[in-house]
Amino acid sequence: PPGAAAPASPFFGAAAAAAAVHGLCEARGGAAASAAAAATNDAAAASSRGEGGGGGAGAEEAKEEDRQGAALEFFCRLHHDAYLYLEGDLVVSPESFGFFAAHADALFDRGYVLLPFRVERGMNNASVLTDAFQRNSITDTHPFVDGWAGQYDNFADRIYLQPQNPYPACFWMTRAMFAAYLSGPMWNYTLAFRHSPWAMGETAASGLIWDPQYGGKTTHLTHLRLAITHQFAIHGTEGRREGGRRGRGPIHYQDIVGGCVNGSVPCGYLSNRSLERLPGAASMR
């Protein structure tokens, strides 16, 4: 609620994630040859006993373990600073991504996931919020202040928004965030829909939004400086037509932040706790 602390996930921290995954990658690299040899010996033994590929729950669990191992192998070969998935009609400015890069890990380390929000041109060339198509899209978007004042140029920059609908048709992740993503179910097509109520395309772009270890939508934040341009306006189902979003523009996000600054809108606050646990570490062995 407004004026209270924003709920943070108790399951992860950027520094802890990076350190733990580095250790896992190092260990996995050293054990790769022996693991491969053991797998070959197990397969040969099963063959000599006349055992086939098998089926049922046990076989499915083995497949999921294989997929999880493959995901970790994939991650350990990569050394990028950021990992992005975007629908093809989005424009990202260097300034927006720069703000994300400067603050995402500090927030993630305290239990929050930072993401952008979409803006598009609507009727009369007005700027509208692409994903604010529900009646409560503005009233249920709340401001929260980051207490780490030294990281920002002014008070307004310290204010984040918890959007009613955090979906931005993309995900941006730092290396630590991507490690956490691969340790959970949402990258895996066969597991993701156990958690996401969204359709295929939206689920693919949801990143960590529906990951069960991240508290759902309540731990996701955006910021006025994280607007991205949606080039082709949505003309889909009734709730997302122009009439459903007309009048809900970035100006309303600006009003919420401005109200937090001048005291007319109750502000919450972000936790300053540094969290230590890496999600799914056991499943990344």
N, C-alpha and C positions, 0 to 999 in steps of 0.2 A: 504493500500500500504506500501511497505518497507519504514522505517524511520518515520512512523506515529504511532499514538497510536492504539493499538489493540482494535477493537470495543468490548465493554462489554455490557452485558445485563443490562438494568436499572431496572429489575424486582425483584432482589432477593439479599439476603445477608445471610451468614451462621449464624451469631449471631442472627440476627433478626428472621430468620426462626426457629432456635432452641427455642428461647424464645416464639415466637408466638405459635408454635405447642405445647410446654409444657403447655401453658395457655389453648389452645383448648382441649388438652387431659384432663386436670384437670376439665375444665368446662363440658366436655362431660361425664366424670365419674360421676360427681355429678348430672347430668341431665338424666342419663341413665334410671333410674326407671320411672321418670315422663314421659319421651319420650315414653317409651314402653307402659305405661298405656294410653297415649294419642293416640298412634297408634292403640291400641286394641279398644278403644272407637270409633275412627273414622271408623274402619272396621265394628264394630257392627252397627253403625249408617247407613253406606252405605248398609249393608245387609238388615236392616229393611226397607230401601227405595227401595229395589229391585235392587240396582245397582250392576252390575257384575264387573269383572276385568277391563272392558273397553278396549280401544285401541286407536290407532292414536297417534298424537304427544304428547298429554298430558301424556298418559301412558308411552311412551318411555322416556320422561323427568323425570317422577317419578322413572322409573327403573334406570336411570343414577344417580339420587340423592341417591337412595338406594345403588348403587355400590360405589359411592363416600363416603358415610357414612361407608360402610363396610371396605373400604380401610383405613379410619382414625381409625376405631376401631382396625383393624389389627395392624396399626403402634403404636397405644397407648399401646398395650400389649407388644411391643418389646422394648428392651433397649440395643441393640447392638451398637457398635461403628462404624461398617461398614457393608455394604450390597453389595454382589457381585453376578453377574450373569455371568457365563462363559460357552462357548462351551467346549465340553469334551476333546479336544486335545490341551489344552493350559497349559503351565508350567509357573508359576509365582514365581519369586525368592523373598525371604524375603527382599532383598535389594530394589527391585523395589517397593514392596508394602510399605516398610518403608518410602521411599521417598514420595510416594503418601500420606500416612497418615500424614506426617509432613507438607505438603504444600497445600493439597486439600482445606481445609476450608478457609485458608487465601486467596486463589485465588477465591474461590466461593463467598466469602464475597464481592469481588470487581467485580463480574460479569463474572467470567471465570469458565469453567468446565474442570477439569484435567482428562486425560485418558491415557491409555498405547498405545503402537503400537506393531504390530506383526512382528516377524522375523522368517524365516524358511530356511531350507537348499534346495538349488536349484541345478542346473547342476554343476558338478564337485565339489559338496559339498560346493559351494559358499553360503554365507549368503545373502539372499534377503529380501526386504521389502514385506511382504505378500500382502498388500493392495495398493501398489504403482504401479498400473497396467495401469494407463493412461499416455499419453505422457507428460502431464504437471504436473505429480505427484511431481517432484522435483522442477521444476521452479516455481511452485505456492505454495511451502511450504516456509514460512517466519519466521525469528527469531524475538523474542520480549524479551526485558530485563525487569526483575522484579526489580523495584527500591528499594525494601526492602532488602538492602544488608546484614543486620544483620542476616537474616535467612539462609545464605548460607556460605559454606566454601571458595568459590572462585568465580571469575567473571563468569567463564564458567557455573557453576551451576545455575546462575541467568538467563540463557538464555532458554526460552521455544520456541517450534516450533508450528506454526499454520499449521497443515498438510492439504494438498489439499484434502485428503480423510481421515477423522478422524475415520473411522470404525475400531474397534479392535476385533470384535466378542465377546465382553463382555462389561459389565459396572461395574465400581467400584464407590461406593457412601459412603460418610460419612452419619451420621444420619441426618444432615441438608439437604444434597443433596437428600437423600431418601424421606424426608418429602416433599421437593419440587416436586419430581417425582410423589408422590402419589397425590399431589394437582393438577397435570396437567392431560393431556389426554393420555400420552404415555404408561401407564401401562394397559390401558383399551382397550381390543381387538376391541371393537365396535367403538372406537373413534380414535385409533392410525393411521389408514390408511387414515384418512382425512388429515393427516399432513406428513406422511412418504411416499416417492416414492419408497421405498425399498420393497423387498419381505418379507414374513412372518418371516423367521428366522432372517434376518438382522434387521428387525424392532424390534423384541423381544430383540435383543442385543444392540439396539441403545441407550437405556437409555434416556438421555436428548437431544440428538443431534437434533431431529426434534421437540422438544417441542416448541410451538409457542412463549413462553415467554422467550426463551433463545437465540434468534437471529440466529437460525440455526447453520450451521457448523462454522461460523466465530468466535464464542466465545469459541470454544473448543481448548485446548492446550495439547501438549504432551511434553516429555522431553527425552533426551538421556538416562537417568537413569530409564526410564519406558518401556524398551524393554521387551517383553514377548515372549516365544518360542511357535511357531505353529508347532506341531509335524508332521502333515500329510500335505505335500505340496498340493496346489490347482492344480487340473488338469481339470478345468471346461471350461467355454465358451471361445471363441477365445481371448477376451481382457484380460483374466486372466490366460492364459497358460504361460508356462515358458518363451516363447519368448516375451510375452508382458511385463514381469517384469525383464527379465535378464538385469543385469547391474545396477539395482536400488537397492542398498543395504543400510544398516545402515551407511556405510562409507559416503554416500551422505548427510545424516543428520549430521554426524560429520563434514563434510566440511562446511556446512551452519553455524553451531555453531562456528567452528574455524574461518571462515571468519568474523563473527560478533565480535569475540574477537580481531582479528588483524586489523579490519577496512576495509577489502576488500569486505565485504557484508554489505549493509545497514541494520541496526537494528531498529526495532520499539521499543516501550516501553509499558508496562502494566500500566493501570490506578492505582493510589493509593487511589482512592475514596473508602470509606466504604459505602456500599449501605444498605438501611434499609427496603425495602419493601418485604414482603413475597408474593410470587406468589400464586394466587388462594385462598387467605385466606377466601374470602367470600364463596367459594365453599366447604370449609372444616368445615363449621359451624356445 
